Amino acid sequence: MQRTPRKKIQRALKTKPYDVAEFLTDPETIAAYLTQALESDDPRYIAKALGAIARARGGMAQLARETGLTREALYRALSETGNPELGTALKVMRALGIRLKVSLAA
């Protein structure tokens, strides 16, 4: 008696895009994440990190109200390809309750 081979059933794996904002749940984690971004010296990474923190802290609409900037301007500035001006970054950090601290490089 010969068995017929069974067909393998392939099931689609359902995934969702990774969003770091889901894991920025407390001030210590947010500070560590932004510190890492600042230490990278990569303006795009820093902008993206600020955007993730904004999403974690209530979203761009709330941030727009607090900074006086438009949502569209914030999305552009804080995207992966964004390059916000220093004034914009400072307004965003102030609204998010983030203060920069200067130390000498080792």
N, C-alpha and C positions, 0 to 999 in steps of 0.2 A: 504494500500500500504506500503510495507516494503522496507526500503532502504538497499542497500548493503554497508557494511563498505568499506571505501576507504583505500587503502594501503598508509602508510606513505612513502614518498620518502626521503631516506637518501642521503644527498649530502656530499661528502668528503670535509672537511675543509682544504683549502690549507694554509700551514704555511711555514715559513722559519726559520732557526736557528737564534737565537738572537746573534748579534755581537755588543758588546759594542763599537767597533771601529767606527761604524756608527754615534755614538753620541758624539765622542770626536772631536768636531769641532772647538774648540777655546782653547787658552793657559790656560785660567782659569779653564775650565772643565778638561783638561788634568792634571793640577796641583792638583786639588781636588781629582781626581780619583787615581793618584799615591800616594798622601798623605794618602788616606784611605788605600791603599794596604800596604804601609810602616808601618802604625800604626797597621796593623793586626799582624805583626811579623811572617807572614807565607811566607816563601821563595817561595813557589809555586804560591801563589797569586801575589806576587810581580813580579815574572817572567812572569806570564800570563798577568799582567797589562802592563808591558813593551812591550810585544808582541802586545797587542791591540793598544798601542800608536804607535808602529812602523807601524802597518797596517794603522792606521788613518793618519799617516804622510807621506805616500808614498810607503809603502810596504817593504818587506824583501830584495828585490833585491837592492833597493836604499840604505837601511841600510847596506847591505853587502859591497857595494862599499865604503861607508863612514867609516866603521869600519875596513875594511880589513879582516873581517871574512867571511866564506862561508855562503851561504844561508842555507844550510843544518844544519850547526852548530848553526845558529841563531834560526832556527825552533825548533831544539832540546832543546836549552837552554831556549827559551822563551815560551815553550809550558806549558800546565797545569801540566805536570809531570816533567818539566825541573827544574834544579837546577844549574843556571849559577854560574861560579866562579865570585868573586868580580871584577876581572879585566875585564871580559866580560861585566858585568853589568855596570861598569863605562864607558867602550867604547861605549856601547849602549846609555847610558844617555847623554854622551857628544855629540854623533852624533845626538841625538834627541833634543839637546838644553836644556837639563834638568840639573840643578845643585842642589845637595843636600845641605841642610842647617842644621846645628846641633843646637839642643837646649836641655837644661836639662829636664829630665823627672820630672814631678810634683810629 
